[in-house]
Amino acid sequence: MDRFTEPLKTIGIEISDLQSCLTVDQAGLSNWVRLALQAQGVHQASISLILVDDAGIRRINAEHLGHDYATDVITFPMSEPNEPELTGEIVISTETAISSSALYGVPVERELALYAVHGVLHLCGYDDQDEASRQTMEARQQEILSPSEDVAFSKNSVAGRLPGMTGGSSCPL
């Protein structure tokens, strides 16, 4: 059997909340990850979500990707495409979610849901490095997020956003 044929009970999601910017509904965020995995046909997965502030994601971005700026979400696949279990880490900046949600006029919870779904899609092999790939990924994000009646994300959210484009700091020092 592979990750696409195992029952849903084998999805594990662990959340490490390393930030103080926002009180996060961890169960709700886990549900979005499960929904995205289910939508992708993945039934066997172990996903770690790490919630950080802009300084934390900037350090991770610089150390692992060589980019010296904060961003919204970074993913680290830990499994190969042919392995039976999808394993990976999704790092999310809650500080960026706060400023971006204000900028785009959406609830911060929905911006976090977008980041979680975006991260899952990256772990499932989606890419947003060129225009065609970005459009495909954005369309899939909207398909997954559309069951929620109050989802109204800007087309510029996540994949189309410029690196480091955030508002002022909303996070206590």
C-alpha positions as CSV (number, residue, x, y, z in Angstrom):
1,M,0.0,0.0,0.0
2,D,1.1,3.6,-0.4
3,R,0.2,7.0,1.0
4,F,-2.8,7.3,-1.4
5,T,-4.5,4.0,-0.4
6,E,-4.1,3.9,3.4
7,P,-7.1,4.9,5.6
8,L,-7.3,8.5,6.9
9,K,-6.5,7.4,10.5
10,T,-2.8,7.4,9.7
11,I,-2.5,11.2,9.3
12,G,-0.5,12.7,12.2
13,I,-0.2,16.5,12.6
14,E,2.0,18.0,15.3
15,I,2.0,21.8,16.0
16,S,4.9,23.6,17.7
17,D,3.9,27.1,18.6
18,L,7.1,29.1,19.0
19,Q,5.6,32.6,18.7
20,S,3.7,35.1,20.9
21,C,2.1,37.2,18.1
22,L,-1.2,35.4,18.0
23,T,-3.3,32.8,19.9
24,V,-3.8,30.2,17.2
25,D,-6.7,27.7,17.0
26,Q,-4.5,24.7,16.6
27,A,-7.4,22.2,16.1
28,G,-8.7,24.4,13.3
29,L,-5.3,24.7,11.6
30,S,-4.9,20.9,11.9
31,N,-8.3,20.5,10.2
32,W,-7.2,22.6,7.2
33,V,-4.0,20.4,6.9
34,R,-6.2,17.3,7.0
35,L,-8.6,18.7,4.4
36,A,-5.8,19.6,2.1
37,L,-4.2,16.2,2.4
38,Q,-7.5,14.5,1.8
39,A,-8.2,16.7,-1.2
40,Q,-4.8,15.6,-2.6
41,G,-5.7,11.9,-2.0
42,V,-3.0,11.5,0.7
43,H,-4.1,9.2,3.5
44,Q,-0.8,8.4,5.2
45,A,1.2,11.5,6.4
46,S,3.2,12.9,9.3
47,I,3.2,16.7,9.2
48,S,4.8,19.1,11.6
49,L,3.5,22.7,11.7
50,I,5.9,25.2,13.3
51,L,4.4,28.6,14.1
52,V,7.0,31.4,14.4
53,D,7.2,35.2,14.1
54,D,8.9,37.1,11.3
55,A,12.3,37.1,12.9
56,G,12.1,33.3,13.3
57,I,11.0,32.7,9.7
58,R,13.6,35.1,8.4
59,R,16.4,33.1,10.2
60,I,15.1,29.9,8.7
61,N,14.7,31.4,5.3
62,A,18.3,32.7,5.4
63,E,19.8,29.5,6.8
64,H,18.1,27.0,4.6
65,L,17.2,28.9,1.4
66,G,19.7,31.8,1.4
67,H,17.0,34.5,1.4
68,D,17.5,37.2,4.0
69,Y,13.9,38.3,4.4
70,A,10.8,37.2,6.3
71,T,8.1,35.3,4.3
72,D,4.8,33.7,5.0
73,V,5.4,29.9,4.7
74,I,8.4,27.6,4.1
75,T,8.1,23.9,3.6
76,F,10.6,21.1,4.2
77,P,9.7,17.8,2.5
78,M,11.1,14.9,4.5
79,S,9.9,12.0,2.3
80,E,10.5,11.0,-1.3
81,P,7.5,10.8,-3.7
82,N,7.6,7.0,-3.8
83,E,7.6,6.5,0.0
84,P,4.4,5.2,1.6
85,E,4.1,8.1,4.0
86,L,4.2,11.9,3.2
87,T,6.4,13.5,5.8
88,G,7.3,17.1,6.1
89,E,7.5,20.4,8.0
90,I,5.5,23.5,7.3
91,V,6.9,26.7,9.0
92,I,4.3,29.5,9.2
93,S,4.9,33.1,10.3
94,T,1.9,34.3,12.3
95,E,3.3,37.8,12.3
96,T,3.1,37.9,8.5
97,A,-0.4,36.4,8.7
98,I,-1.5,39.2,10.9
99,S,-0.2,42.0,8.7
100,S,-1.3,40.3,5.4
101,S,-4.8,39.6,6.7
102,A,-5.1,43.4,7.5
103,L,-3.6,44.3,4.1
104,Y,-6.0,42.0,2.2
105,G,-9.0,42.5,4.4
106,V,-9.4,38.8,5.4
107,P,-9.7,37.2,8.8
108,V,-6.2,36.2,10.2
109,E,-7.6,32.6,10.7
110,R,-8.2,32.4,6.9
111,E,-4.8,33.7,6.1
112,L,-3.3,31.0,8.3
113,A,-5.5,28.4,6.6
114,L,-4.2,29.6,3.3
115,Y,-0.6,29.2,4.5
116,A,-1.3,25.7,5.8
117,V,-2.9,24.6,2.5
118,H,-0.2,26.2,0.5
119,G,2.4,24.3,2.6
120,V,0.6,21.0,2.1
121,L,0.5,21.6,-1.6
122,H,4.3,22.2,-1.7
123,L,4.8,19.0,0.2
124,C,2.6,17.2,-2.4
125,G,4.8,18.5,-5.2
126,Y,3.2,21.8,-6.3
127,D,5.5,24.6,-7.1
128,D,5.1,28.3,-7.6
129,Q,8.4,29.3,-9.2
130,D,7.0,30.4,-12.5
131,E,3.7,32.0,-13.6
132,A,2.0,28.8,-15.0
133,S,2.9,26.8,-11.8
134,R,1.8,29.6,-9.6
135,Q,-1.6,29.9,-11.3
136,T,-2.1,26.1,-11.1
137,M,-1.2,26.2,-7.4
138,E,-3.4,29.1,-6.6
139,A,-6.3,27.5,-8.4
140,R,-5.9,24.3,-6.3
141,Q,-5.6,26.4,-3.1
142,Q,-8.9,28.0,-4.0
143,E,-10.6,24.6,-4.7
144,I,-9.5,23.3,-1.3
145,L,-10.4,26.5,0.6
146,S,-13.7,27.1,-1.2
147,P,-15.8,24.9,1.1
148,S,-15.5,27.7,3.7
149,E,-18.2,30.3,2.9
150,D,-16.1,33.3,4.1
151,V,-12.9,32.6,2.2
152,A,-12.2,35.6,0.0
153,F,-8.5,35.7,-0.5
154,S,-6.7,38.2,-2.7
155,K,-5.1,36.7,-5.8
156,N,-1.9,38.2,-4.4
157,S,-2.0,36.1,-1.2
158,V,1.0,33.8,-0.7
159,A,2.3,32.7,-4.1
160,G,1.9,36.1,-5.9
161,R,3.2,38.2,-3.0
162,L,6.5,39.8,-3.2
163,P,9.2,38.5,-0.9
164,G,9.1,40.2,2.5
165,M,6.0,42.1,1.7
166,T,4.4,42.6,5.1
167,G,3.0,45.4,7.2
168,G,4.5,46.7,10.4
169,S,5.3,44.3,13.3
170,S,2.2,43.2,15.2
171,C,4.3,40.9,17.5
172,P,5.3,41.8,21.0
173,L,9.1,41.7,21.5
